[in-house]
Amino acid sequence: MSSPPASGAFGAGFRAMMPLWVGVVPFGAVYAVTARAAGLGLVDTQLLSLLVFAGGSQFAAVGLIAAGAGPWTLVSTTLLINLRHLLYGVVVAATTELRGARRALAAHLLTDEAFGMHVAHGHGRPAFLIGAGLSLFVVWNAATLVGAVLAGSLPDPTAIGLDLVFPLAFLALLAPLVRDARTLAVACVGGLGAWGLGTVVEPGIAILLAAALAAGLGAALPAGTREAP
Amino acid sequence: MTPLTWTILAMAGVTYGVRLWGLVLPGTRLRGFGRRFLDLVPVAVFAALAASGLEGTGAVDNAWRLAAAAVTVVVVARTRSLAPGLLLGLALYLAVRALGWA
């Protein structure tokens, strides 16, 4: 299959993320409301979204700050939760030609969702990854600003069920990739592993451990099943 | 700058460092186990991310969340397109929640 032309790849990446905005907007706002409730100022609340730009670790940080955690706890927890992004970078680098300023920018925009969309629909185009990443970055930061300003007067998205958009999005990205016994086994181990480990460690760490275990087991399986093209 | 601002800068530094580190590692040269491992990372990660967010607040809620997940998977498999499956599954669950069934 030939890749679509590079022109328009940025827009394609940006638009591909739009179905996810329905979940990103309320969660960005709720993150900001939670941060303000934990005592963070408007600037620090926004800086976390602008500079860290990793939802899970931002929520964890706010919880830790509310509990009175110190700087080292905050930084080391952030590192542990976000360590899974190392895997994303390695996978992206294997298929996508990124150099210089584009690589520097792509690194900042490499979230769970942008990685997923790029792997599924990016066809190795750097502009698609940056478009998808920026789509999420703009919306997440706008929602943070709105939430930080309107703190206290917004409904909880989990209370109406909007939190389900994230697992559904990852299932929608997963479904086309499960093509043989090996990928099915990897998906089962990854899913059950993260679910089981999530009861004993931070979700970000559970995802990292379960994904590494599942991919490792899958890679070690005898080559009886041909990899899908 | 508050003392917290410095901590936020350090948090941003470790996060960016991890993301950039992966992008500069020479993954393309991998063969054999390493190559298969990388090829399987998306499947493993998507399954782990989906599973970690799927659990709800009780047996009835979980059943509806799984039903919405099934709708998403079936529609995505049929249409080969992300948005319709995602939005249909979500619409089903939001409707169920709005009706007070879950």
Interface residues (C-beta under 8 A of the other chain):
Chain A: A16 M18 P19 L20 V22 L40 G41 V43 D44 L47 L48 L51 V52 F53 A54 S57 A61 I65 P71 L74 V75 T78 L79 N82 L83 R84 H85 L86 L87 Y88 G89 V90 V91 V92 A93 A94 L98 R103 A104 A106 A107 H108 L110 D112 F115 G116 V119 A120 H121 I160 G161 L162 D163 L164 V165 F166 P167 L168 A169 F170 L171 A172 L173 L174 A175 P176 L177 V178 R182 T183 V186 A187 C188 V189 G190 G191 L192 G193 A194 W195 G198 P203 A206 I207 A210 A211 A212 L213 A214 A215 G216 G218 A219 A220 E227
Chain B: T2 P3 L4 T5 W6 T7 I8 L9 A10 M11 A12 V14 T15 Y16 V18 R19 L20 W21 G22 L23 V24 L25 P26 G27 T28 L30 F33 G34 R36 F37 L38 D39 L40 V41 P42 V43 A44 V45 F46 A47 A48 L49 A50 A51 S52 G53 L54 E55 R65 A68 A69 T72 V73 V76 A77 R80 L82 A83 G85 L86 L87 G89 L90 Y93 L94 V96 R97 A98 A102
